[in-house]
């Protein structure tokens, strides 16, 4: 056969469909790996507080301290995920994160079996470093790999996997696993142990499925020392007001989510009489809505402008829907089926609009173009720190309102309004974070450049494929 191109030869172009919808094709197995890893973590997300109260025979306030210390470790680990990715590459940081998680997860399970409070607290705190080192270093990898015109969409797909696992699929697994392992506290322990298998499979998919060279090498300029790289994010925060404001907006973003994990389980399952299984089912529905819209709002940000999307669909709509998720369950008859459905719908609205914050992952590095890695370190710090902020707000408000003698409903309502006030602050700050991408003409030029780059890549791959086919013939 002639070596010239034959129109009958099939042209095989791999991966470009994924690139066009915002998923870097070279990282496709990594996205699935993150989904499974977060699913493993999500199994315990809505059962851990009451489970620890039972196995440790400790009051909920003492257990809240354990959860808060874990949140602090997540915040520190989140910063290190970005800083270390800058220094040694995100793939190596993911390995470190998995090893930290694996060692202290085993220790945590054994500590719970022993019933020793301080041992549970220490192992759970140290395990907290593992999750952000694994997941948020992958987010850095996504940020440096995605097409410029699809940066927001790519981050949206990351959060599809992140929230798809924690808490959505994780809660769904818990619903099935708890009764399968015997129900009650024994079943919860079995479900937590079973979840480890999902974490291991998730890591293996990332480690053996992602071979992109960007993830294996240093991101920071070669001239910077290790200490300069590690502390560059902190230095940037104090010298760049936009990075500081972006950090605070992202910190506020999901803080109410983690606060709701503390106050809502008992309210929905016990106070309002819908039971644990329905609370877990509500959680699945709420964050299923978030999953479906993460990529949507990422794409909307790429088309409409990142700041506009965050300000109105993220901040404003999240504040309104958070109020609905809290008050609707209390306005309908407790324990009623139709009241439960309305409550779930209100929660789904919150989950959907929470996805409006997705473009923040593109806004932060865009406001520090010369120090993108450092800006991502602060973004991932805020993402992890939101856990700490959410739990801290609950702890502070409940202690103050409790000392004032307020009713349980009034105390919890004050928590919700505290989060709404934080959203009000975020609404003001995000308006100061506009980038070139918020200019329609700039968006058009970037899209054209990426389209041309993909076309050239496809043409080159087509040429290679035809030559290989001809040589075989």
Secondary structure, DSSP 8 states (H G I E B T S, - for coil): --SS--TTS-----SHHHHHTT--GGGHHHHHHHHHHHHHHHHHHTTHHHHHHHHHT--HHHHHHHHHHHHHHHHHHHHHHHHHHHHH-HHHHHHHHHHHHHHHHHHHHHHHHHT-HHHHHHHHHHHHHHHHHHHHHHHHHHHHHS-GGGHHHHHHHHHHHHHIIIIIIHHHHHHHHHHHTTSHHHHHHHHHHHHHHHHHHHHHHHHHH---GGGGS--S-TTS-HHHHHHHHHHHHHH-HHHHHHHHHHHHHTHHHHHHHHHHHHIIIIISS--HHHHHHHHHHHHHHHHHHHHHHHHHHHHH-HHHIIIIIIIIHHHHHHHHHHHHHHHS-TT-HHHHHHHHHHHHHHHHHHGGGTTHHHHHHHTTGGGHHHHHHHHHHHHHHHHHHHHHHHHHHHHHHHHTT--HHHHHHHHHHHHHHHHHHHHHHHTT---GGGSHHHHHHHHHHHHHHHHHHHHHHHHHHHHHHHHH-
